Each structure stands twice: as C-alpha cells, then as structure tokens.
Amino acid sequence: MSNSWFLIANPTSGNRNFSKQWSKIQQLLKLKKIDYYFVFTQFSKHEIELVQAAIQKGFRTIISIGGDGTLHHVVNGIMLQTYIKTSDITIGVIPLGTGNDWIKTYNIPNNIEKAIEIIHQKKTILQDIGVLETENKKVHYFNNVAGLGYDGYIVNKLKSLKKLGGISYVLAGIYGLLFYKKSTFKMSFDDKKLEESCLMTVIGICQFSGGGMQFTKNVNPSDGLLDITIAKNLTFFDMVFNLPKLYSGKIVNHKKVETYKTKEITIIPQNSKPFIQADGELIGTGKVTVKIIEKAINFIIN
Ligand SMILES: Nc1ncnc2c1ncn2[C@@H]1O[C@H](COP(=O)(O)OP(=O)(O)OP(=O)(O)O)[C@@H](O)[C@H]1O
C-alpha cells in the first residue's frame, strides 16, 4: 500500500488558466513536503479508470483536482470497483471547477492554497453516497446532490454556457424558468405515495447545488438518509421573488415546497421524460430509483 497521494487533475475544468493553477499546486505540495503521483484526465469519465488503476496499484488517498464533475467521476470509479472496501479510501479536493458546490458543505474555500492546507491537516468524515438507478438499469453514484426536472434541464443548458464562468448558473437558471415545462411526478418512499405537478424533486446528501443554491433541509451527510425536496407548482414569479431564499436555504419553508428524509425513493414522471442530474452531471431521463449507502467513503474536510 502506498502512503503517497494520488492526484487526478482535470485540465478542462473551470475557466481559469489550468497550467498556471497546476504550477501553483505543485509548488505548494512541494512546500508542504506532500509526497504525490499525478495524472491528467484525457477525456470525460477518464477519472473512473484512473482512480481504479490507482487503487489496484495500492493508493488509498486520492485528490480530485477539478470541479464537481471530476469529483463525481472519481467517486463513481471508487464505488464501481470491488477490489477493496470503499471506506478504505480517502478523497481530498483541490477546487478548480465552475460551481464547486460539494466543498461548500464543509467550508472548504475555493482557494488552492487553503484547500492544500486543509488536505495537509487530514481531518476526515465518513460520508454517505447516493445511488441512482435509471430506466435502462444503469447505476450512477453521487456524493452531493441529484435531481429530476428543472435542475436537470438547467444542467443540460449549462453545457453550452459554462465557458462564461460562475454567471452561467444564473443564466441557465433564468432560461429554465422561462422555458422548462413542469410535469406530474408519481413518487413513492416509505409508506407514502404522492402524485404532484412538480418543478423538480431534489435528492441531497450534502447541502449546495446549482452554484451555491440550497434546496435541502437540515443536511447531515453521514446520517444514512436522503434529503428529499419536492418543489411543487412553483411559478416563474415564485422563483424570482424568492431568489435570495434559494441561496439562503429558506426556500424549504415555502408552502409549495415539501421536504422529507428517507432511505429510498422512486420517482416516475408522467407523460414526459425530464433530465436527471447527479452532482451537476447529466445521467439520464425519466424514471429513477434512489438509495443511500451509509458511510461509504472518507472525505477530507475543513
Ligand atoms: N480531459 C478532459 N476532456 C474533456 N472533459 C473532461 C476531461 N476530464 C474530465 N472531463 C469532464 O469534464 C466535466 C466537467 O468537469 P468539472 O465538473 O470538474 O468542471 P466544471 O464543470 O468547470 O465544474 P463544476 O461542475 O464544479 O461547475 C466532467 O464531466 C469531467 O468528467
């Protein structure tokens, strides 16, 4: 087993100059005498095979350098392997992405120097991981927030806007409010069966999504429960007038919003196939079942 860190860096994440950021990261790691190996991703989802190869070589501490998408695929690589227990792995994050939402739950600043200092201190939490099964029986893991409906629509729109940086989330959000068509979702969890016209249903392990918005209530990332938020018939005006509440998290108290905690939920959209997003990555459309794997991976936190 290796005591070195294994760094997986996505040179395409964020919109800052990657080679400049990378030189800074290398200098800081040397300064802190942190022993490491590194690889750059060469294509989307390359993270999965890179992290699995690293685990087979004996690495147990992985650093994801990029945004939420890079971390999402690193997590999927770990969860999809059967070589070792996933809870033997520790992940640290050096944020280079656009939204960088996962780090916000743990007060990790969007700053390379501070993120490396936090990694050096090695304080960890054993966090839950969510697992989504889509209509075609495909399985996807998520470490932050997943959702169906409006937020999936936004993630799809974001693809063409991310080059604009942080503002892209706001622009995609407004576009979605103008053009996304709500649909009726049948939802079942515990002994509940709901049928509602929904803007979206959000499923959280952690607290922030959409570039700093908060749709989950009283989040605890290691309680073995999914935080479900059902945004019902919210209109364009409801969203615009409540914009500060989307960022402060108070939106969960709105009369058209319901929150639940559960271990498993199935959502079946009626007469439409809305996009499903997981950690800001588009993973499918239509029906989805979501479960939780309690205390699955160690993450370095502040
Ligand atoms: N070399 C590569 N070329 C193209 N795409 C890549 C490459 N490496 C990784 N990717 C993909 O790029 C996507 C975006 O990366 P990431 O989410 O980390 O950055 P971001 O979109 O800027 O940040 P955020 O998600 O925090 O807004 C991910 O789906 C990732 O798998």
The ligand as a MOL file (V3000), in Angstrom:
LIG
                    3D

  0  0  0     0  0            999 V3000
M  V30 BEGIN CTAB
M  V30 COUNTS 31 33 0 0 0
M  V30 BEGIN ATOM
M  V30 1 N -9.6280 15.8110 -20.3260 0
M  V30 2 C -10.9460 16.0220 -20.3790 0
M  V30 3 N -11.5380 16.4800 -21.5200 0
M  V30 4 C -12.8680 16.7390 -21.5620 0
M  V30 5 N -13.7070 16.5620 -20.4950 0
M  V30 6 C -13.1650 16.1070 -19.3420 0
M  V30 7 C -11.7740 15.8180 -19.2370 0
M  V30 8 N -11.5300 15.3940 -17.9630 0
M  V30 9 C -12.7040 15.3820 -17.3210 0
M  V30 10 N -13.6890 15.8300 -18.1310 0
M  V30 11 C -15.1110 16.0550 -17.7780 0
M  V30 12 O -15.3280 17.4370 -17.6770 0
M  V30 13 C -16.5780 17.6110 -16.9990 0
M  V30 14 C -16.5970 18.9000 -16.2270 0
M  V30 15 O -15.6510 18.8890 -15.2100 0
M  V30 16 P -15.8980 19.5930 -13.8130 0
M  V30 17 O -17.3160 19.4340 -13.4130 0
M  V30 18 O -14.8660 19.0990 -12.8800 0
M  V30 19 O -15.6210 21.1160 -14.1220 0
M  V30 20 P -16.6580 22.3060 -14.1310 0
M  V30 21 O -17.8490 21.8920 -14.9340 0
M  V30 22 O -15.9230 23.5300 -14.5470 0
M  V30 23 O -17.0010 22.4650 -12.5700 0
M  V30 24 P -18.3870 22.3760 -11.7100 0
M  V30 25 O -19.0200 21.0520 -12.0150 0
M  V30 26 O -17.9090 22.4640 -10.2850 0
M  V30 27 O -19.2040 23.5360 -12.1620 0
M  V30 28 C -16.7710 16.3390 -16.1540 0
M  V30 29 O -17.8510 15.6090 -16.6920 0
M  V30 30 C -15.4910 15.5750 -16.3980 0
M  V30 31 O -15.6420 14.1650 -16.3950 0
M  V30 END ATOM
M  V30 BEGIN BOND
M  V30 1 1 1 2
M  V30 2 1 2 3
M  V30 3 2 2 7
M  V30 4 2 3 4
M  V30 5 1 4 5
M  V30 6 2 5 6
M  V30 7 1 6 7
M  V30 8 1 6 10
M  V30 9 1 7 8
M  V30 10 2 8 9
M  V30 11 1 9 10
M  V30 12 1 10 11
M  V30 13 1 11 12
M  V30 14 1 11 30
M  V30 15 1 12 13
M  V30 16 1 13 14
M  V30 17 1 13 28
M  V30 18 1 14 15
M  V30 19 1 15 16
M  V30 20 2 16 17
M  V30 21 1 16 18
M  V30 22 1 16 19
M  V30 23 1 19 20
M  V30 24 2 20 21
M  V30 25 1 20 22
M  V30 26 1 20 23
M  V30 27 1 23 24
M  V30 28 2 24 25
M  V30 29 1 24 26
M  V30 30 1 24 27
M  V30 31 1 28 29
M  V30 32 1 28 30
M  V30 33 1 30 31
M  V30 END BOND
M  V30 END CTAB
M  END
